[in-house]
Amino acid sequence: MTIDCPTPRHEDEVVLLGHGAGGRLSAELLDQLVLPALDGGGGPLEDAALLPGYRELVISTDSFVVSPLFFPGGDIGSLAVHGTVNDLAMRGAWPLALSVSLIVEEGLPLAELRAVLGSLGKAAQNAGVPVVTGDTKVVGRGAADKLFVNTTGIGRRHGALHPSAALARPGDTVLLSGPIGLHGTTVLSTRERLGFESDIASDTRPLHRLVKALAPLGAAVHVLRDPTRGGLAAALNEIARDSCVAVEIDESAVPVPEAVASACDLLGLDPLIVANEGCLVAFVSAPAADDALAAMRSVPEGTEAVRIGEVPPHGPDGRVSLRTLVGARRIVEMPLGEQLPRIC
Amino acid sequence: MTIDCPTPRHEDEVVLLGHGAGGRLSAELLDQLVLPALDGGGGPLEDAALLPGYRELVISTDSFVVSPLFFPGGDIGSLAVHGTVNDLAMRGAWPLALSVSLIVEEGLPLAELRAVLGSLGKAAQNAGVPVVTGDTKVVGRGAADKLFVNTTGIGRRHGALHPSAALARPGDTVLLSGPIGLHGTTVLSTRERLGFESDIASDTRPLHRLVKALAPLGAAVHVLRDPTRGGLAAALNEIARDSCVAVEIDESAVPVPEAVASACDLLGLDPLIVANEGCLVAFVSAPAADDALAAMRSVPEGTEAVRIGEVPPHGPDGRVSLRTLVGARRIVEMPLGEQLPRIC
């Protein structure tokens, strides 16, 4: 008996939640659909791109769809500022200006909109970046879920600091600025009322001052990346792929707060794939590692910075592996799709 | 008998569709809620703002929520390019780069996403502006209506061309680059299947080349504005308010295509409040008016440019009036709220 299967796979024909998760499905969507369509207009899409004709200026854009709008440690307003400030910072840039664009569902209480905007304004002020322009659209009930916020930022790069996901080199030391897993588990726990949200809070915060502290090390800082969607696993896999190197990290060195570990245990999640909004990984040349660690620890958002691994001298290219607590070694895979939807 | 009314008016407590319509409700939301919250971070919000530290660079952002995604003459992809290119152009700027951020509803056919992105890429290429960075978020079914697109653009201003809605002066001539009402009536007719969509098409197109044609007139060009949401009525009222002048236009001079007039008649709409995406109004000093008209007519998107009115010498400030075909005079009011939701 043969099974005839003439119909296409329907799951391949529509957008899936996983297409927005920052993992393999996202990469496929980008590579197979978005980039071919837009290539005619310019270069490749990156998290923060150089402005043509202005080598020192970078641009980054992000739409925020987090649910719920408010969670311990932050809300969609502060997140929208920090997310874009951090994307600029990961290209070695200081934020100069932000635009803010709102899509509001008819019926949203004005008090909630006021609270989000107040938080957004305060976050921008605290980060020292002006909101210079904006836009507001309202759609009917049911056409959006409460409120979506887009921020786009322009930043100016620090002199000699030109980090890129493609610049990791064999011998590099891998640094992490703080504990992982807080943002994703906090949002998930708040949304699903799991109860962990009383013990944890999102790490959402701006990282541009942390990057500024690294600026004096200049070209010794090869890669900066904030492990948001897809978590540390996605960030390290992207770097390994884009730099054509292997990455090895020590499980014992990666700081996972106890409440995050408990939440992940219960949910069957790997903390390595949980989104963060207030830490970064830095790949720096080995001789500069101690100075980089000291620089990171010199600012409040980097006091818990640690060394978590290194780039081995001989590949295998693109592979991220973890030395476990019991001495074994396991591959850290690129997350496939959406385990934590609408986390940012 | 006294009527006690302790409960607040519920319609004041939530966001209404009209808050996004570009009229008086939009202005109230902006003045009373958005600006106070964000003022701490910087200057006032404008459609296109100057980048701090770079006097020649302007930024503009817009989120597009048009329904349906495809309509005669365009789609949300081309509209998202033209809208932001035009906002930059209205500040006298040439577009240097665009960012594109998508919010996609789970279940959107990939073919539709591909068509929109293809159109967006083509529109960017035709306008000569590279898409340099982007972002994609996916939300669950029912959490968004198919697809929303944010574009943010950076532009460089033409040397002496520094138009602003606040620069209209008594004696100015008011020019209009083409017929009005096409975009709004086309989208509405397509969405509601009214049948007019076989006779009309959106005027969506980039206007930066039209503005470039005006650049040699420099400071004689006082105001440029594309009458999008709220139509010509909103644009002229904003200019009259921001410049503290009156504006008088001739009904007989404002080009309204026959199909637009029929559609508006049937729908009870005033063509003056219907959104446009491919024309602009220019306020120029009277001695430069003939040259400005000739410059506009020298490019394809301005061949139908006409003189529609002037700024009278003695106010009353902020008032826009129309000399009707029968010689009467009526006030053109700022539209209140949403007569045409999700038109862009």
Chai-1 contact restraints between the chains, C-beta under 6 A:
chainA,res_idxA,chainB,res_idxB,connection_type,confidence,min_distance_angstrom,max_distance_angstrom,comment,restraint_id
A,E13,B,L110,contact,1.0,0.0,6.0,A-B,restraint_1
A,V14,B,G107,contact,1.0,0.0,6.0,A-B,restraint_2
A,V14,B,P109,contact,1.0,0.0,6.0,A-B,restraint_3
A,V15,B,V104,contact,1.0,0.0,6.0,A-B,restraint_4
A,V15,B,E106,contact,1.0,0.0,6.0,A-B,restraint_5
A,V15,B,L108,contact,1.0,0.0,6.0,A-B,restraint_6
A,V15,B,V138,contact,1.0,0.0,6.0,A-B,restraint_7
A,L17,B,E106,contact,1.0,0.0,6.0,A-B,restraint_8
A,L17,B,V138,contact,1.0,0.0,6.0,A-B,restraint_9
A,H19,B,V138,contact,1.0,0.0,6.0,A-B,restraint_10
A,G20,B,T136,contact,1.0,0.0,6.0,A-B,restraint_11
A,G20,B,K137,contact,1.0,0.0,6.0,A-B,restraint_12
A,G20,B,V138,contact,1.0,0.0,6.0,A-B,restraint_13
A,L33,B,R114,contact,1.0,0.0,6.0,A-B,restraint_14
A,A37,B,L117,contact,1.0,0.0,6.0,A-B,restraint_15
A,A37,B,G118,contact,1.0,0.0,6.0,A-B,restraint_16
A,A37,B,G121,contact,1.0,0.0,6.0,A-B,restraint_17
A,L38,B,G121,contact,1.0,0.0,6.0,A-B,restraint_18
A,L38,B,V131,contact,1.0,0.0,6.0,A-B,restraint_19
A,G40,B,G121,contact,1.0,0.0,6.0,A-B,restraint_20
A,G40,B,Q125,contact,1.0,0.0,6.0,A-B,restraint_21
A,G41,B,G121,contact,1.0,0.0,6.0,A-B,restraint_22
A,G41,B,A124,contact,1.0,0.0,6.0,A-B,restraint_23
A,G41,B,Q125,contact,1.0,0.0,6.0,A-B,restraint_24
A,G41,B,P130,contact,1.0,0.0,6.0,A-B,restraint_25
A,G41,B,V131,contact,1.0,0.0,6.0,A-B,restraint_26
A,G42,B,P130,contact,1.0,0.0,6.0,A-B,restraint_27
A,G42,B,V131,contact,1.0,0.0,6.0,A-B,restraint_28
A,G42,B,V132,contact,1.0,0.0,6.0,A-B,restraint_29
A,L45,B,T133,contact,1.0,0.0,6.0,A-B,restraint_30
A,L45,B,G134,contact,1.0,0.0,6.0,A-B,restraint_31
A,E46,B,T133,contact,1.0,0.0,6.0,A-B,restraint_32
A,A49,B,V132,contact,1.0,0.0,6.0,A-B,restraint_33
A,A49,B,T133,contact,1.0,0.0,6.0,A-B,restraint_34
A,L51,B,A97,contact,1.0,0.0,6.0,A-B,restraint_35
A,L51,B,I154,contact,1.0,0.0,6.0,A-B,restraint_36
A,P52,B,L96,contact,1.0,0.0,6.0,A-B,restraint_37
A,P52,B,A97,contact,1.0,0.0,6.0,A-B,restraint_38
A,I59,B,S99,contact,1.0,0.0,6.0,A-B,restraint_39
A,I59,B,T133,contact,1.0,0.0,6.0,A-B,restraint_40
A,T61,B,S99,contact,1.0,0.0,6.0,A-B,restraint_41
A,T61,B,S101,contact,1.0,0.0,6.0,A-B,restraint_42
A,T61,B,T133,contact,1.0,0.0,6.0,A-B,restraint_43
A,T61,B,D135,contact,1.0,0.0,6.0,A-B,restraint_44
A,T61,B,T152,contact,1.0,0.0,6.0,A-B,restraint_45
A,D62,B,D135,contact,1.0,0.0,6.0,A-B,restraint_46
A,S63,B,S101,contact,1.0,0.0,6.0,A-B,restraint_47
A,S63,B,I103,contact,1.0,0.0,6.0,A-B,restraint_48
A,S63,B,D135,contact,1.0,0.0,6.0,A-B,restraint_49
A,S63,B,K137,contact,1.0,0.0,6.0,A-B,restraint_50
A,V65,B,K137,contact,1.0,0.0,6.0,A-B,restraint_51
A,V65,B,V139,contact,1.0,0.0,6.0,A-B,restraint_52
A,L96,B,P52,contact,1.0,0.0,6.0,A-B,restraint_53
A,A97,B,L51,contact,1.0,0.0,6.0,A-B,restraint_54
A,A97,B,P52,contact,1.0,0.0,6.0,A-B,restraint_55
A,S99,B,I59,contact,1.0,0.0,6.0,A-B,restraint_56
A,S99,B,T61,contact,1.0,0.0,6.0,A-B,restraint_57
A,S99,B,T152,contact,1.0,0.0,6.0,A-B,restraint_58
A,S101,B,T61,contact,1.0,0.0,6.0,A-B,restraint_59
A,S101,B,S63,contact,1.0,0.0,6.0,A-B,restraint_60
A,S101,B,N150,contact,1.0,0.0,6.0,A-B,restraint_61
A,I103,B,S63,contact,1.0,0.0,6.0,A-B,restraint_62
A,I103,B,F148,contact,1.0,0.0,6.0,A-B,restraint_63
A,V104,B,V15,contact,1.0,0.0,6.0,A-B,restraint_64
A,E106,B,L17,contact,1.0,0.0,6.0,A-B,restraint_65
A,G107,B,V14,contact,1.0,0.0,6.0,A-B,restraint_66
A,L108,B,V15,contact,1.0,0.0,6.0,A-B,restraint_67
A,P109,B,V14,contact,1.0,0.0,6.0,A-B,restraint_68
A,L110,B,E13,contact,1.0,0.0,6.0,A-B,restraint_69
A,R114,B,L33,contact,1.0,0.0,6.0,A-B,restraint_70
A,L117,B,V34,contact,1.0,0.0,6.0,A-B,restraint_71
A,L117,B,A37,contact,1.0,0.0,6.0,A-B,restraint_72
A,G118,B,A37,contact,1.0,0.0,6.0,A-B,restraint_73
A,G121,B,A37,contact,1.0,0.0,6.0,A-B,restraint_74
A,G121,B,L38,contact,1.0,0.0,6.0,A-B,restraint_75
A,G121,B,G40,contact,1.0,0.0,6.0,A-B,restraint_76
A,G121,B,G41,contact,1.0,0.0,6.0,A-B,restraint_77
A,A124,B,G41,contact,1.0,0.0,6.0,A-B,restraint_78
A,Q125,B,G40,contact,1.0,0.0,6.0,A-B,restraint_79
A,Q125,B,G41,contact,1.0,0.0,6.0,A-B,restraint_80
A,P130,B,G41,contact,1.0,0.0,6.0,A-B,restraint_81
A,P130,B,G42,contact,1.0,0.0,6.0,A-B,restraint_82
A,V131,B,L38,contact,1.0,0.0,6.0,A-B,restraint_83
A,V131,B,G41,contact,1.0,0.0,6.0,A-B,restraint_84
A,V131,B,G42,contact,1.0,0.0,6.0,A-B,restraint_85
A,V132,B,G42,contact,1.0,0.0,6.0,A-B,restraint_86
A,V132,B,A49,contact,1.0,0.0,6.0,A-B,restraint_87
A,T133,B,L45,contact,1.0,0.0,6.0,A-B,restraint_88
A,T133,B,E46,contact,1.0,0.0,6.0,A-B,restraint_89
A,T133,B,A49,contact,1.0,0.0,6.0,A-B,restraint_90
A,T133,B,I59,contact,1.0,0.0,6.0,A-B,restraint_91
A,T133,B,T61,contact,1.0,0.0,6.0,A-B,restraint_92
A,G134,B,L45,contact,1.0,0.0,6.0,A-B,restraint_93
A,D135,B,T61,contact,1.0,0.0,6.0,A-B,restraint_94
A,D135,B,D62,contact,1.0,0.0,6.0,A-B,restraint_95
A,D135,B,S63,contact,1.0,0.0,6.0,A-B,restraint_96
A,T136,B,G20,contact,1.0,0.0,6.0,A-B,restraint_97
A,K137,B,G20,contact,1.0,0.0,6.0,A-B,restraint_98
A,K137,B,S63,contact,1.0,0.0,6.0,A-B,restraint_99
A,K137,B,V65,contact,1.0,0.0,6.0,A-B,restraint_100
A,V138,B,V15,contact,1.0,0.0,6.0,A-B,restraint_101
A,V138,B,L17,contact,1.0,0.0,6.0,A-B,restraint_102
A,V138,B,H19,contact,1.0,0.0,6.0,A-B,restraint_103
A,V138,B,G20,contact,1.0,0.0,6.0,A-B,restraint_104
A,V139,B,V65,contact,1.0,0.0,6.0,A-B,restraint_105
A,A143,B,D145,contact,1.0,0.0,6.0,A-B,restraint_106
A,A144,B,A144,contact,1.0,0.0,6.0,A-B,restraint_107
A,D145,B,A143,contact,1.0,0.0,6.0,A-B,restraint_108
A,F148,B,I103,contact,1.0,0.0,6.0,A-B,restraint_109
A,N150,B,S101,contact,1.0,0.0,6.0,A-B,restraint_110
A,N150,B,N150,contact,1.0,0.0,6.0,A-B,restraint_111
A,T152,B,T61,contact,1.0,0.0,6.0,A-B,restraint_112
A,T152,B,S99,contact,1.0,0.0,6.0,A-B,restraint_113
A,T152,B,T152,contact,1.0,0.0,6.0,A-B,restraint_114
A,I154,B,L51,contact,1.0,0.0,6.0,A-B,restraint_115
